[in-house]
């Protein structure tokens, strides 16, 4: 072995030959990969990737890495490909400056786990007084009644509400208990994985009287629990801001 170092951009073999840091490049790669995976065309046509990295032992995940040059596309790629989380555009726009600040603070590249922890801290485990303890649902005719217990600061409070479904009932109970409007204006829920240990993720936003949106995210094996956690996470973020 000659031990001659291989340049990071050496075609085919370089460590960074298939890697993009630029935000515009990352967004183009992300969209190109989505097109290829859709099966719309049998040919490999991904911007900035003249060949499939897998053909020479590379990995799709390694094509996008996040530093201070990166943008929304790179963050979205990391969350989708490493953690199975697809963010709505409005939430991605809100999260992007948080990641940008972290890259500038660190002065280098962020690992996927660091990006995920930043997302968890901001949108899942958001600081605030509200926390779900437990709940019970009861069907009554065409509607649902929710009886939940939540922590408000250091006090446990009972929340009782009615609605056309579990989410409507919980929101109704929170409005009565907190005595302030609570409108769900954006909502999506999907499975993060499959099998017995499958978890659901719920991403939603609530709005205040001025029309400001506050996103919250909940993850649980139970879809209703995920939704309730996301509502309280959004409420915590509204309270903090």
C-alpha positions in Angstrom: 0.0 0.0 0.0 1.4 3.4 -1.0 -0.6 5.2 1.7 -1.2 8.1 -0.8 -4.2 10.0 0.5 -7.3 10.1 -1.6 -8.7 13.6 -2.2 -12.2 14.0 -0.7 -13.5 15.1 -4.1 -11.7 12.4 -6.1 -14.2 10.9 -8.6 -15.9 7.7 -7.5 -13.7 7.1 -4.4 -13.5 10.5 -2.6 -15.2 10.7 0.8 -17.2 13.8 -0.3 -17.6 13.1 -4.0 -21.3 12.5 -3.7 -21.9 15.0 -0.9 -23.6 18.4 -1.1 -23.5 21.1 1.5 -25.1 23.9 -0.5 -28.7 24.5 0.2 -29.8 24.8 -3.5 -27.9 21.6 -4.4 -29.4 19.7 -1.5 -32.9 20.8 -2.5 -32.3 19.7 -6.1 -30.9 16.3 -5.0 -33.9 15.8 -2.6 -36.4 16.4 -5.3 -34.5 14.3 -7.8 -34.3 11.4 -5.4 -38.1 11.7 -4.8 -38.6 11.6 -8.6 -36.5 8.4 -9.0 -38.1 6.7 -6.0 -41.6 7.4 -7.5 -40.7 5.1 -10.4 -41.8 7.7 -13.0 -38.6 7.1 -15.0 -36.4 4.1 -15.2 -33.3 6.2 -15.9 -31.1 7.7 -13.2 -31.7 11.5 -13.4 -30.7 13.2 -10.2 -29.2 16.7 -10.3 -25.5 16.9 -9.1 -25.3 13.1 -9.0 -24.3 11.8 -12.4 -24.3 8.2 -11.2 -26.2 6.3 -8.5 -23.9 6.3 -5.4 -25.0 2.7 -4.6 -23.4 1.5 -7.8 -20.0 2.2 -6.4 -20.7 1.3 -2.8 -21.9 4.7 -1.7 -25.0 5.6 0.4 -27.9 7.9 -0.4 -27.8 9.2 3.1 -24.3 10.5 2.7 -25.2 12.7 -0.3 -26.6 15.5 2.0 -24.8 16.8 5.0 -25.7 20.0 6.9 -23.5 22.9 7.8 -23.8 26.7 7.7 -24.2 26.7 3.9 -27.1 24.4 4.0 -30.8 25.3 3.7 -34.3 23.9 4.1 -33.7 21.1 1.6 -30.8 19.6 3.5 -32.7 19.6 6.8 -35.8 18.1 5.2 -33.6 15.4 3.5 -32.0 14.4 6.9 -35.3 14.2 8.8 -37.0 12.2 6.0 -34.1 9.8 5.3 -32.8 9.2 8.8 -36.0 9.6 11.0 -38.9 9.1 8.6 -40.3 12.6 9.4 -41.7 14.8 6.6 -42.3 18.3 7.8 -45.0 20.7 6.3 -43.3 23.6 4.6 -44.4 26.1 7.2 -42.8 24.1 10.0 -39.7 23.5 8.0 -39.4 27.3 7.5 -39.6 27.7 11.3 -37.1 25.0 12.1 -34.5 26.0 9.5 -33.2 29.2 11.4 -32.8 27.0 14.5 -30.5 24.6 12.7 -28.7 27.5 11.1 -28.0 29.0 14.5 -26.7 25.7 15.7 -24.3 25.3 12.8 -22.9 28.8 13.3 -22.5 28.1 17.1 -20.7 24.8 16.4 -18.7 26.2 13.5 -19.0 23.1 11.5 -21.2 20.2 10.3 -24.2 19.0 12.3 -24.7 15.2 12.6 -28.2 13.9 11.9 -28.7 13.0 15.6 -27.9 16.6 16.5 -30.5 17.9 14.1 -33.1 15.5 15.5 -32.4 16.4 19.1 -32.8 20.1 18.2 -36.2 19.2 16.6 -37.3 17.2 19.6 -36.3 20.0 22.1 -38.1 22.7 20.1 -41.3 20.9 18.9 -41.8 17.7 20.9 -40.4 18.4 24.4 -41.2 22.1 24.2 -40.7 24.0 27.5 -43.9 25.1 29.1 -46.4 24.4 31.9 -48.6 21.8 30.2 -48.1 18.0 30.2 -50.4 15.1 29.6 -50.9 12.6 32.4 -53.7 10.3 31.2 -57.1 10.4 29.6 -60.2 8.3 28.9 -62.5 8.5 25.9 -66.2 7.6 25.9 -68.4 7.4 22.8 -71.8 9.0 23.1 -74.0 8.8 20.0 -72.2 10.4 17.1 -69.7 12.2 19.4 -66.9 11.6 21.9 -66.3 12.7 25.5 -62.7 13.1 26.7 -61.8 13.1 30.4 -58.1 13.9 30.7 -55.7 14.9 33.5 -53.0 17.3 32.7 -50.2 19.1 34.6 -50.4 22.9 34.6 -47.1 24.0 36.1 -47.1 22.0 39.4 -50.8 21.5 39.6 -52.9 18.6 38.2 -56.1 19.6 36.5 -59.0 17.7 35.1 -60.0 18.4 31.5 -63.5 17.4 30.3 -64.7 18.1 26.8 -67.0 16.9 24.1 -66.7 16.8 20.3 -67.2 14.9 17.1 -63.9 13.0 17.7 -61.1 12.6 20.2 -59.2 15.7 19.1 -62.3 17.9 19.1 -63.2 16.7 22.5 -59.8 17.3 24.0 -59.6 20.8 22.5 -63.1 21.6 23.8 -61.9 20.5 27.3 -58.8 22.6 27.1 -60.7 25.7 26.0 -63.0 25.3 28.9 -60.2 24.7 31.4 -57.7 27.3 30.2 -60.4 29.8 29.3 -58.8 30.9 26.0 -59.4 30.1 22.3 -57.6 27.2 20.8 -57.9 26.6 17.1 -56.3 23.7 15.2 -55.3 25.0 11.8 -53.0 22.4 10.4 -52.9 18.7 11.1 -51.2 15.6 9.8 -50.5 12.2 11.2 -48.7 9.1 9.8 -46.8 6.0 10.9 -43.0 6.4 11.5 -42.4 2.6 11.1 -44.2 -0.7 10.9 -44.7 -3.8 13.1 -45.6 -4.2 16.7 -43.4 -1.4 17.8 -44.8 1.1 15.2 -45.2 4.6 16.4 -47.4 7.4 15.0 -46.3 11.0 14.7 -48.8 13.9 14.8 -47.8 17.3 13.6 -50.3 20.1 14.1 -50.5 23.9 14.5 -52.8 26.0 16.7 -53.4 29.7 16.0 -54.0 32.6 18.3 -56.4 35.5 17.8 -53.8 37.4 15.7 -53.5 34.5 13.3 -50.0 33.4 14.5 -49.3 29.7 14.2 -47.6 27.5 16.8 -46.5 24.0 15.8 -46.3 21.1 18.1 -45.4 17.4 17.5 -46.3 14.3 19.4 -45.0 10.7 19.0 -46.6 7.6 20.5 -47.7 4.1 19.7 -51.2 5.4 20.2 -52.5 7.8 17.5 -54.8 9.7 20.0 -51.9 10.0 22.5 -49.7 11.4 19.8 -52.3 14.0 18.9 -52.9 15.1 22.5 -49.1 15.4 23.0 -48.8 17.5 19.9 -51.6 19.8 21.0 -50.0 20.4 24.4 -46.6 20.9 22.8 -48.1 23.6 20.5 -49.8 25.2 23.5 -46.5 25.2 25.4 -44.8 26.9 22.5 -47.6 29.5 22.3 -47.3 30.1 26.1 -43.5 30.6 25.9 -43.6 32.9 23.0 
